[in-house]
Amino acid sequence: MNRQIQDAYVVAAKRTAVARKGGAFRHVRPDDMLAHVLRGVVEAVPAFDRNEIGDVVVGCAMPEAEQGMNVARIGLLLAGLPVSVPGVTVNRFCASGLNAIADAAIKVMTGQCHVAIGAGTESMTAMPTMMGNKLSINPRAFESAEHVAIAYGMGLTAEKVAQQYKVSREDQDAFALASHHKALAAIAAGRFRDEVLPYTVRTHLPDLDSNTVRIAERVFDTDEGPRRDSSPEAMAKLRPVFAARGSVTAGNSSQMSDGAAAVLLMSEDAVKRTGAVPIARFRSFAVAGVPPEIMGIGPVEAIPRALKLAGMQQADIDWVELNEAFAAQALAVIRTLGLDPAKVNPLGGAIALGHPLGATGAIRAATIIAAMQRGEARTGMVTMCIGTGMGAAGIFERV
């Protein structure tokens, strides 16, 4: 049976505040973070039959240990969604959350269902290494120069981008400092308030006087990453961490973080039946491969593809959420494509706000959708580089 392609509308988008690795979410499981945002987006729209949700697609870059066992299905059940609602976990490393939103949107666009959720969750605190719960690279990667870059740490690829695209240490540090300043200003102005779903963190503490366990509660609703003590002098003192004579430091790299986000999408028919108010329309999504040793340049290939699919030009995009995996790669992408710096990460990026890997794409989508809801952008793009050499980009348009 032929189905006509229909629009997929965003009717709700929520995220947690982002915690530093070992920070506010150090005792919070990734499936609980996921359940929290799933409940949040469902409760944000008028009552509708939850059984209509055709799928919950969840991105996770390291779907192991606490975030293994198909965290999507576990999270939706913990959120109280009906047992009839299915869930699937997808992994495209740093683009997992964005890929999940695209997959959910495509299900709606192709008529497979009228309601779907795309989400992402990641606890870098739960993972013992940057490369997952158990580091196990295929030994064949080391047998020839052709594949050895598969095993490169992300920092080393950033060094190679800095060298190849001639991005200086001074420019990287200045970019990183600007990210902190923009994020701090956005927090002070309350510009993340609409998208962040406060999370009550409960900590069990021993009370030795009464020989009981006391439960302390704290509402976590503000991103932990932005630093007020960042300065050009402090940045300049940091040593390179990936190459002895390199330029990539902890200060001009993204922060390891924990967080989750979810986006609820509906067809036009579902919007009319439920009374939900559409915020944005999903326009396109594209991925592309690049050499693994310069994986940071991935958006240079993905962005033109996403624009072509959307029938748009680069100048048509009002707001770009470019994931700041590293200042070196972000600057290389901006310069190579000629992106308008004023449109890129107006509220700061991952260097300040954190990068919870597979959740980041969904988190940054929530930021763009909130900006559209405030009338600050008509069109927006989320884009990022991806480990092992890929790039992704997704485009949204305000309704």
C-alpha positions in Angstrom: 0.0 0.0 0.0 1.4 3.4 -1.0 1.5 6.0 1.8 1.7 9.7 1.2 4.5 11.5 3.0 3.1 13.7 5.7 4.6 16.3 8.1 5.9 15.3 11.5 5.3 18.1 14.1 7.2 18.6 17.3 4.6 19.2 20.0 6.9 19.0 23.1 10.6 18.9 23.9 12.1 18.6 27.3 15.6 17.9 28.7 17.2 17.5 32.1 19.8 20.1 33.1 23.2 18.6 32.2 25.4 17.4 35.0 29.2 17.1 35.0 30.6 13.6 35.1 30.5 12.7 38.8 28.3 15.6 39.5 24.6 16.0 40.4 23.6 12.8 38.6 26.4 10.7 40.0 23.8 8.4 41.8 21.1 8.7 39.1 20.7 5.9 36.6 20.4 6.8 32.9 17.2 4.8 32.5 15.7 7.0 35.3 16.8 10.2 33.6 15.2 8.8 30.4 12.0 8.0 32.2 11.8 11.5 33.6 12.0 13.2 30.2 9.6 10.7 28.6 7.0 11.5 31.3 7.7 15.2 30.8 7.0 15.4 27.1 3.9 13.2 27.4 2.5 15.3 30.2 3.3 18.5 28.3 0.5 18.0 25.8 -3.3 17.6 26.4 -4.4 14.2 27.4 -4.3 11.6 24.6 -4.4 7.9 24.4 -0.8 6.8 25.3 -1.4 3.6 23.4 -1.2 5.7 20.2 2.6 6.1 20.7 3.9 3.9 17.9 7.5 3.8 19.0 10.0 5.3 21.5 13.4 5.6 19.8 16.2 6.4 22.2 19.8 7.3 21.3 22.7 6.1 23.5 26.3 6.2 22.5 27.4 3.5 25.0 24.4 1.2 25.4 26.1 -1.0 28.0 25.9 -1.7 31.7 23.3 0.6 33.4 22.3 1.9 30.0 22.2 -1.4 28.3 19.4 -4.0 27.9 17.5 -1.8 25.4 17.3 1.2 27.7 14.5 2.6 25.5 12.1 -0.1 26.5 13.1 0.0 30.1 12.9 3.8 30.3 9.4 3.9 28.8 8.1 1.3 31.2 9.6 3.1 34.2 7.9 6.3 32.8 4.6 4.6 33.2 3.8 4.3 29.5 1.5 1.4 28.4 3.1 -2.0 27.9 1.7 -1.8 24.3 4.3 1.0 23.5 7.5 -0.4 22.0 11.0 1.0 22.3 14.3 0.7 20.5 17.8 1.9 21.3 19.9 3.3 18.5 23.6 4.1 18.5 25.4 6.5 16.2 27.8 7.7 18.9 27.5 11.5 19.4 24.6 11.8 16.9 22.5 9.1 18.6 19.9 11.4 20.1 19.4 13.4 16.9 19.3 10.1 14.9 16.6 8.9 17.3 14.5 12.0 16.7 14.9 11.6 12.9 13.9 7.9 13.1 10.8 8.8 15.2 9.9 11.6 12.7 10.3 9.3 9.7 7.9 6.8 11.3 5.3 9.6 11.5 6.1 11.0 8.1 5.7 7.6 6.4 2.4 6.8 8.2 3.8 4.0 10.3 2.3 5.7 13.3 0.7 9.0 14.2 2.7 9.6 17.5 6.3 8.8 18.2 9.0 9.9 20.6 12.7 10.5 19.8 15.0 10.8 22.8 18.5 10.3 24.1 20.1 9.4 27.4 23.7 9.0 28.6 25.5 8.7 31.9 29.2 9.2 31.4 29.6 8.8 35.1 28.4 5.2 34.7 31.0 4.4 32.1 34.5 3.6 33.4 36.1 4.9 30.2 35.4 7.3 27.3 35.1 4.2 25.1 32.4 2.4 27.1 32.0 -0.2 29.8 34.6 -2.5 28.3 37.3 -1.3 25.9 37.5 -3.9 23.1 38.8 -2.5 19.8 39.2 -5.0 17.0 42.9 -5.9 16.7 42.7 -5.7 12.9 42.5 -1.9 13.3 46.2 -2.0 14.2 47.3 -4.2 11.3 47.5 -1.4 8.8 47.6 2.4 8.5 44.3 2.2 6.6 42.2 1.4 9.8 44.3 2.5 12.7 42.4 5.7 13.1 39.4 3.6 14.2 41.3 3.3 17.5 42.2 7.0 17.8 41.0 8.8 20.9 38.7 11.7 20.0 41.3 14.2 21.3 43.9 13.0 18.9 41.5 13.5 16.0 40.9 17.0 17.2 44.7 17.6 17.1 44.8 16.4 13.6 41.9 18.8 12.6 43.7 21.7 14.3 46.8 20.9 12.3 45.2 20.3 8.9 42.8 23.3 9.2 45.3 25.6 10.9 43.3 26.3 14.0 45.6 28.0 16.5 45.6 27.4 20.3 44.7 31.0 20.9 41.6 30.8 18.7 40.6 27.6 20.4 40.9 29.1 23.8 39.0 32.2 22.8 36.2 30.1 21.3 36.0 28.1 24.5 35.9 31.1 26.7 33.1 32.6 24.6 31.1 29.4 25.0 31.2 29.8 28.8 30.3 33.5 28.6 27.3 32.8 26.4 26.1 29.9 28.5 26.4 31.9 31.8 24.5 34.8 30.2 21.8 32.5 29.0 21.4 30.9 32.4 21.2 34.3 34.1 18.5 35.4 31.7 16.5 32.2 32.2 16.7 31.2 28.6 16.9 27.5 29.4 14.0 27.6 31.8 11.3 26.4 29.4 13.2 23.4 28.1 14.7 22.1 31.3 12.6 19.7 33.3 13.7 19.9 37.0 14.9 16.6 38.5 14.6 15.8 42.2 17.8 14.1 43.1 17.6 11.9 46.2 20.6 11.0 48.2 20.7 8.4 51.0 22.9 9.6 53.9 23.7 7.8 57.2 22.6 9.5 60.4 24.9 8.0 63.0 23.1 9.7 65.9 19.8 7.9 65.2 21.3 4.9 63.4 19.0 5.5 60.5 19.3 6.5 56.8 18.3 10.0 56.0 17.1 10.9 52.5 18.3 14.3 51.3 16.5 15.9 48.3 17.8 18.5 45.9 16.1 19.9 42.8 18.5 20.0 39.9 17.5 22.4 37.2 20.6 24.3 36.1 23.4 23.1 33.9 26.5 22.5 35.9 29.2 23.0 33.3 29.6 26.7 32.7 32.5 28.1 34.7 32.6 31.6 36.1 36.3 31.4 36.8 37.2 30.9 33.1 39.6 33.5 31.8 42.1 33.9 29.0 44.9 33.5 31.6 43.4 30.4 33.1 42.9 28.9 29.6 46.4 29.6 28.5 47.9 27.8 31.5 46.3 24.5 30.6 48.6 21.9 29.1 47.7 19.9 26.0 46.4 16.5 27.0 46.5 14.5 23.8 49.8 15.4 22.1 53.0 16.7 23.7 53.2 19.7 21.3 49.5 19.9 20.7 46.9 22.6 21.2 43.9 20.7 22.5 43.4 21.0 26.2 40.7 20.2 28.8 39.6 23.8 28.6 38.9 23.9 24.9 37.3 20.4 24.7 33.7 19.4 25.6 32.9 18.3 29.1 32.0 14.7 30.0 28.5 14.9 31.3 25.2 13.1 32.2 21.8 14.0 30.9 18.7 13.1 28.9 16.1 14.7 26.6 13.0 13.7 24.6 11.0 15.1 21.7 7.3 14.2 21.1 6.2 14.1 17.4 2.8 13.9 16.0 1.1 13.8 12.6 -1.3 16.5 11.5 -4.2 14.1 12.2 -3.0 13.4 15.7 -2.5 17.2 16.4 -6.1 17.9 15.4 -7.5 15.0 17.4 -5.5 15.7 20.6 -5.6 19.5 20.5 -1.8 19.5 20.8 -0.1 22.8 19.7 2.6 22.2 17.1 5.9 24.1 17.8 8.0 23.0 14.9 8.1 20.8 11.8 10.9 18.3 11.2 12.4 19.0 7.8 15.3 16.7 7.2 18.2 14.6 8.5 21.4 13.5 6.9 24.6 11.7 7.8 27.9 11.4 5.9 31.2 9.7 6.4 34.7 11.3 6.6 38.2 10.0 7.4 38.2 8.7 11.0 41.4 10.6 11.8 39.6 13.9 11.2 36.2 12.9 12.4 35.5 16.4 13.7 35.0 17.8 10.2 31.9 15.5 9.7 29.3 18.4 9.7 31.0 19.8 6.6 29.7 16.9 4.6 26.4 16.3 6.5 25.1 19.9 6.5 24.9 20.3 2.7 23.1 17.0 2.4 20.5 18.0 5.1 20.0 21.4 3.4 19.4 19.7 0.0 16.9 17.3 1.5 15.0 20.2 3.1 15.2 22.3 -0.1 17.0 25.1 1.7 20.1 27.1 1.5 22.6 27.7 4.3 21.6 31.3 4.6 18.0 30.1 5.3 19.1 28.8 8.7 18.5 31.2 11.6 20.0 29.2 14.5 22.8 26.5 14.4 23.4 24.2 17.3 26.9 22.9 16.4 28.1 20.4 19.0 31.4 21.7 20.3 33.2 18.4 20.7 36.4 20.4 20.5 36.9 24.1 19.8 39.4 23.0 17.0 36.7 21.1 15.1 34.0 23.6 15.7 36.1 26.4 14.3 37.2 24.2 11.3 33.5 23.5 10.5 32.5 27.2 10.8 35.4 28.4 8.7 35.1 25.7 6.0 31.4 26.2 5.5 31.4 29.9 6.1 28.8 29.6 8.8 27.7 32.9 10.4 29.4 32.8 13.9 26.5 34.9 15.3 24.1 32.1 14.4 26.2 29.3 15.9 25.4 28.3 19.5 24.0 31.6 20.7 23.5 30.2 24.2 26.8 28.4 24.4 27.8 24.9 23.4 29.2 21.6 24.8 32.5 23.2 25.9 30.5 25.0 28.6 27.2 23.1 28.7 28.5 19.6 28.5 28.3 16.7 26.0 26.5 13.6 27.3 27.3 11.8 24.1 24.2 10.0 22.8 21.9 12.5 24.6 23.4 15.6 23.2 21.6 15.7 19.8 18.2 15.5 21.6 19.3 18.1 24.2 20.4 20.6 21.6 17.2 19.9 19.6 15.2 20.9 22.8 17.2 24.1 22.9 16.4 25.0 19.3 12.7 24.1 19.7 12.4 26.3 22.8 14.0 29.1 20.9 11.4 28.7 18.2 8.6 28.6 20.8 9.9 32.0 22.0 9.9 33.3 18.5 13.7 33.7 18.4 14.2 31.5 15.3 12.2 30.4 12.3 14.6 27.7 11.2 17.2 25.7 13.2 19.8 23.1 12.6 21.4 20.6 15.0 24.7 19.2 13.8 27.7 17.3 15.1 30.7 15.2 14.3 30.7 11.5 15.1 33.4 9.1 16.3 35.0 6.9 13.7 34.5 9.6 11.1 30.9 10.7 10.4 28.8 13.9 10.6 25.1 14.4 11.1 22.7 17.3 10.7 19.0 17.7 11.3 16.8 20.7 10.4 13.6 22.0 12.1 11.3 24.8 11.0 8.9 26.8 13.3 5.2 26.3 12.6 
